[in-house]
Amino acid sequence: MTREEKEIIVKDLSEKLANTNYFYITDASTMSVASINQFRRMAFDRGLEYKVYKNTFIKKALDTLEADTANLEEILKGSSGILFSTESGNAPGKLLKDFRKKGNPLPLLKGAYIDGGIYIGESQLDTLASIKSKNELIGDIIGLLQSPAKNVVSALQSSGGKLAGILKTLSEKE
């Protein structure tokens, strides 16, 4: 590979990392080609992208980001692949967990970059998979805001029905 080709790869990866708020770095070093292809297919079906890069390319691309990514650079050993997500920070984590449910122990999570936050290690996978996306948080907030109004309307309707029943009973007795 020529120097110019390497520079193009690093430039493209730098742009992708800069335009992606969520990416996971994984270790797929001992995965078979069939397993990697199956994983890529699952990622594609969920709107994610998975690519394997040389660690030196990833390090150079991470250096171009405005965030402090020194912790991510420390984990770049062996074979590394990057899962890119443009929609939510939990989608790659859920994909990794679902892929493992099918009996695949790999790929392992090396680290993740979520909206400027850095998570290191396999132990973070459960946390990352349970992070709520922006749309889920908005839905929760709307539900919380609607809840008191629904309770008031429900109470008014139920007590209004009771009051009408009492008045009807009293009027019938007279």
Secondary structure, 3 states (H helix, E strand, C coil): CCHHHHHHHHHHHHHHHHCCCEEEEEECCCCCHHHHHHHHHHHHHCCCEEEEECHHHHHHHHHCCCCCCHHHHHCCCCCEEEEEECCCCCHHHHHHHHHHHCCCCCCEEEEEEECCEEEECHHHHHHHHHCCCHHHHHHHHHHHHHHHHHHHHHHHHHHHHHHHHHHHHHHHHC
